[in-house]
Amino acid sequence: KSSKMVQPTISYYALKDIAGAESGSALWADVKVNAAGLPVKLALQGGILDPKNGLEKTTGYGAKIAAKVSNVALSLAYTDVDDGSVSFQNVGTGVKTPLYTQMVYNQGHISRDASTVLVKAAIPAGPGKLIAQYGMSSDNASDNSDYNELDIIYKTKALGMNVFAAYVMRGSDAKDLQGGDDKANIVRVWGRYAF
């Protein structure tokens, strides 16, 4: 953080006993750019997962641009991950990704062989923040399907807890178990208390 204009984060991981890859390594970089005089903030990310048991490397990258208009925070992000053998997901839990286009439920559609665009807006609302975000993915890993997700999220602190409430509308033209398009409407609520 010695530079206010360019703030890089670079991480290296030696991995063992990860799902589908046994062992390997990962290199990840994230660079935030706050250029003086520009009304927007820029960020770039990229990395590689390198399994050691003969599987193919997975590479990914992303870019994000963000701005604030009055009290509304706006951002536009793009990520692309190639068709390597291991997904860009948390190797411990197999759930979330480090990608700028991560939403509530889309990790399985953005983490390998996929290109994704995310548009997001956030505004203060009462004691918390209201967030609306929409993402579209071309998911070549899942039967060459197109995936989209709309999240309406409210975050606040109440009674000493962090509270999260979301409505998620997601859809994919991959086929569900009944042979139709895979679509779902989901409500997710949780509270987290630190003690």
N, C-alpha and C positions, 0 to 999 in steps of 0.2 A: 504493500500500500504506500510505498515511498513516493509514487507518482500519482497525482490526482487525475491525470489524463488517461493513463493506460494502467490497468490493474490485472495482471495475469495470475492465474492459478494453474499449476501443473502438478499432476498426481501420477504416481507409478504404483502398481499393485502386483505382488507376486501371489498367484492364485493356486490353491490346492483343493482338490475334491469338489470342483464346481460341477453343477448338473450338466451332463452331456459333453464335458471337456476334460474331466479328470484334473488337469493342472494346466497352468499357462501364465500369462502376464497381461497386464492392461496398462495403457498409457492414455491419459486424458488431459486436455488443456481447455481452459476457459479464459477468455480475455474480454474485459469490460473496457470500453472506450468512452470517455466523457470529454469530448473535444470542446475546448473553450469557444464560445461564440455560436455553437450549433444548438438549435432548439431540441435536438433528439439525442438519445443515448444509444450506442451501438454495442453489441456483444457478439462474439464469435466463439464457437466451441468445436472440438474435434478430438478423435481418438481412435485407438485400435485395440481390439481384443485378439490375443495371439495364443490359441490353444497349442499344447505341446504334443498331442497324440495323433498328429497327421491330419487334423481337421483344418479347414480353411480359415484364414484370418477374417475378422469382421471389422470394417472401418465405418466411421460415421462422422458427420459434421453438421453444423447448424449455424444460423445467423438470426439475430433478433434486433429490431429497432423499436424504441419506445419513446413516447413523448407525453407531456401532460398539457391538456387543454382545459383551462380553468381548474376545476377540481376533479376532472376525469382523467385517469391514467389509461393510456392507449398503448397497445403493442401489437406487432406483427412479427411472427416467427416462421422459419422454414428449417426443416431438418431432412437429412437423407442418410439412410443406412444401407450398406450393400448386402449382398446375399451370402455372407460368410456363414460359418457353421454355428456360431454362438450368438445369441441375442444380446443387445445392449440393454440388459435389465439387471437389477440388483442380483449379484451372484449368490447372495445369502438367502434372500427371500424369493427371488424369481419374480418380483412384482414391479416396482416402479423403475423408471429410467432416469438418467441425468439430462435427457434431451429437453430443449426449450419448448417442445410441442407436447410435453407430458400433460395429460388432463386427468379427470377422475378415473376413467376406466379404459383408456385407449392404449395402454402399454403393450398389449399383445399385438397391436396392429401397426406400431411405429418402430419397434425395436429391432427388426431385421427385414432387409429387402423391401424397404418402404420409403416413400417420400411423403412429407406431411407439411401442411400449412395451418397455422393457428392465428386467429384474430381474437383479441382480448380487450375488454374494457372494465375498469373498476372505478367505483365511486363511493365516497363515504355515505353511509345510510344509518342514521340513528347512532347507537353506540358502536357500530361495526362497519363492515365494508360489504358492498354488493358487487359481485363479479359476474359478468356474462362472457363466455368464451365459446368459440365455434372452431372446430378443427375438421379438416378433410385429409384423408390419407389414400394413397394408391398403394395397397398392401399386396405385393407380389408373393409374399410368403404364405398367405392364406388364400389359395385358389385364385390368385390375381383379382382380389376383390377390392372394391372401393368402400371405404369406411368413413362415416361422419359421426360427429358427436357435438351436442349442444349441452353446455353446463350452465345452470343458473345457481350461483353459490352465495351464501351469506356466512360471513365469519365475524365473530365477536368474542368478547371476554365477559363472562357472567358468573357470579358466585365463585370467583377464583379459578374458573375453568376457561380453557379455550374451547369455543363451541363452533362446530362446522355443520352446516345444513346445505344439502344440494339436491337439485332435481336434474337428472341426467336423461337425455333422450339420445339414444344411440342406434345406429343402423348400419348394416353391411349387406352387400349383395351376395356375400357367401351364403350358402344354404344352411338353414337350421336343421334340426333333427326331423322335422316334418316336411322338409323339402322346399320351404318358403324362404324368403329373404330374412336374414337374422336381424331382428329389431327388438328393442326393449326400452321401457320407460322405468327409471329407477329413482327411488328416493333414498338418500343416505344422510344419516344424522349421527354425530358423535360428539362427546365432550371429553376433554382431557384435563385432568387435575394433577398438577405437580406438587408433590409433598415431600 
